[in-house]
Amino acid sequence: MGKNSKRSNSNSNSDVAQSTHPSFFIGSSVIPIINKLQDIFAPLGDIDDRFTGLRLPQVAVIGSQSSGKSSVLEALVGRDFLPRGCDICTRRPLVLQLEKRSAEIGNDSLEWGEFGHLPEKRFYDFSAIRREILAETEKEVGVNRGVSDKQIRLKICSPNVLNITLVDLPGITKVPVGDQPSDIEARIRDMIMSYIKQETSIILAVSPANADLANSDALQMAKQVDPTGTRTIGVITKLDIMDKGTNARSFLLGKVIPLRLGYIGVVNRSQEDINNNRPIREALAYEEQFFRDYHVYRGLSDRCGIPQLAKKLNQILEQHIRNVLPTLKTDLTSQLVAAEKELRAYGEALESKGERGAMLLNILTKYSEAFSSEVDGKSQAMTTKELSGGARIHHIFQSIFVKSLEEVDPCEDLSDEDIRIAIHNATGPRNALFVPEVPFEVLVRRQIARLLDPSLQCLRFVYDELIKISRACETVEMQRFSELRRRLEDVTARFLRDDVKPAERMITNLIDMEMDYINSSHPNFIGGTKAVDIAQNELKTMQVGRPQSDNDRVSSAEESKTLKRGWLEFSFGTWVGEGGGRLEATMWRSTSTTRTWGVTSLFGIRGSSVGNSSKRHAAEVVHDITLAPPVIQLKNPPLVLRPGETETEYQVEIIVTKLLITSYYDIVRRNIQDLVPKAIMHYLVNHAKRNLLGTFIEKLYRENLYEDLLREHDDVVIQRRTTAEMCNALRQAVETLDEFVADVSTLSSSDSMDALPNFSNLSSNSNSKSST
């Protein structure tokens, strides 16, 4: 056994020696770039939160609890440094950077570790590294068994490692133990998914050989995000404790769950070995001897052992980085441009009053110019998805205000009965001989008054749009100064409200002007003659097909004869005859015989006579009373009195009145449709464009207000500092890639490429070797 151990140790040493050979250390020129980028971005926290779409290549190590992940990582390092236990050992993601160092630099060649949160402190004692990991974990999640997605960064420098960067993630657990959270499994799975779903991540899926490999949690999760297996490496641990008569050859050959990057089988230290502090060097020697002695794995030497896993990880990560490097540089450059633009928007901190005054005037000017540009449709931020700015105001004028007025019927709320009653009321105690002008004027004024409300609503709509425009004009600089933004909004709103008042007065005056003077001489007014002709035609049309009595025929004929004889044109109270002479309305006087009118009273009867009745004596009157019949009592008139004539009364007059109202209302409506938008544009919109900046300067551009208006919010100060840090990190990252771009191009030569097989070659070559 001692001889075998000696042989194993010598072989192990030869492997270490071989790892220092340039042909073996394939990724020495590229993998350190990613390590340096990670160091650059580490002080900024989670890179996924800070830089959208930026993903660095990495190897994510996943596996179920007690699958042997920690043993694999310690074997790759060659030292014990990870927490151990029967529960979850890894409770925070551990970013492990393995960095190859030369063994020819004296004492500095010693192995050491360095944490990201303690950048100036080196740990030469790996037990101290374990204690620091535990302390940092408990600092974040406490002493319970909870988990956190906040990373712990650890760099290990050693001459006995290859350049590899791995992320050790918490082990997948099924059932909460002790004081673990009830949703511990969901938390861990979500954390793992956030790493392995990225296309730039290589998945190292660790599964124990003494469990059902077909149901491996790690392989199942890897398959969800990498169904083709193009970026997943399978690691099968604990091959030495499988049931007798079983082996993992079919899995290593990829016959059960194929993976293009293949599988690597390893032998872990047992828990007894760990408890007894068995050196990893001895464990590696035992692993080598195990694969040499177990004939099932003899033909799979390239798929077995920790050295092969380290070599494979190094090669795959190298190739993977070279594939994503051009895209990574483009992403970093675009992120840098965006960050610098954001930083310029925050501007520099203002120190002197002169700087503050210049900044304030610049913001006020830009705001006013943006307001005018939005109204005029010249904004650079014009949207193509919906109407905005002045286009919305035009839509309010033409598609809402004008169209709504055109759809109004002026006689919609006027029934024939309403017009008939209006005609009766206009005649007073007399009967109407002609169409009176008063009903027309009263009714048309009432319809004109209806135009006031929609006109004021149009004004309110435009005011609301201007408020929206003012809020959309907020410049990037204004985000720094919350007090200035608030005061600007207040001044703008008050300024627009003040402009609404003269516009409202003008619109009200327009309606009052139309109501105060009914211009019946307007050239577009229909006039009386045409209205009467149209009314006659409509009346005849209604009577066609209806049987007429003799009285109807006589009445219709007389009415037609009368209208034809003299009523050719109506002009408020005067009818013009055919010969051009005016016919004045005259009252017919009764030539009837003398009548006596008598009125009863509480004191008897008082009468008046016509002619000789006044000469009668009182005795005769008393004699007449005794012989007279009973007094006729009249009914008291009701409170609401309506005419009792038939519906055919004033038919022509009703039609004429409707025609006149409609004709004149259309004239007024067109005037209002034209003048109201002009009033709103003059008194509100254009006035705001011309005088908004002057109002800002008058109200806000004062030296005693500089400090209050330009006081930055704490969030803005923090955001500027954070953005500046991002810019610095991105600049360093771009410079780092620029320094290595020539070397990366050189690696594309034939000799280097022969030593760097791509993903497909790695799996195909392995299959060919195993088949032989």
Secondary structure, 3 states (H helix, E strand, C coil): CHHHHHHHHHHHHHHHHHHCCCCCCHHHHCHHHHHHHHHHHHHHCCHHHHCCCCCCCEEEEEEECCCCHHHHHHHHHCCCCCCCCCCCCCCCCEEEEEEECCCCCHHHHCCEEEECCEEEEEECCHHHHHHHHHHHHHHHHCCCCCCCCCCEEEEEEECCCCCEEEEECCCECCCCCCCCCCCHHHHHHHHHHHHHCCCCEEEEEEEECCCCHHHCHHHHHHHHHCCCCCCEEEEEECHHHCCCCCCCHHHHCCCCCCCCCCEEECCCCCHHHHHCCCCHHHHHHHHHHHHHHCHHHHHHHHHECHHHHHHHHHHHHHHHHHHHHHHHHHHHHHHHHHHHHHHHHHCCCCCCHHHHHHHHHHHHHHHHHHHHHHHHCCCCCCCCCCCCCHHHHHHHHHHHHHHHHHCCCCCCCCCHHHHHHHHHHHHCCCCCCCCCHHHHHHHHHHHHHCCHHHHHHHHHHHHHHHHHHHHHCCCCHHHHCHHHHHHHHHHHHHHHHHHHHHHHHHHHHHHHHHHHCCCCCCCCCCCHHHHHHHHHHHHHHHHCCCCCCHHHHHHHHHHHHHHHHHCCEEECCEEECCCCCEECCCCCCCCCCCCCEEEEECCEEEEECCHHHHHCCHHHHHHHHHHCCCCCCCCCCCCCCCCCCCCCCCHHHHHHHHHHHHHHHHHHHHHHHHHHHHHHHHHHHHHHHHHHHHHHHHHCCCHHHHHHHCCCCHHHHHHHHHHHHHHHHHHHHHHHHHHHHHHHHHCCCHHHHHCCCCHHHHHHHHHHHHHC
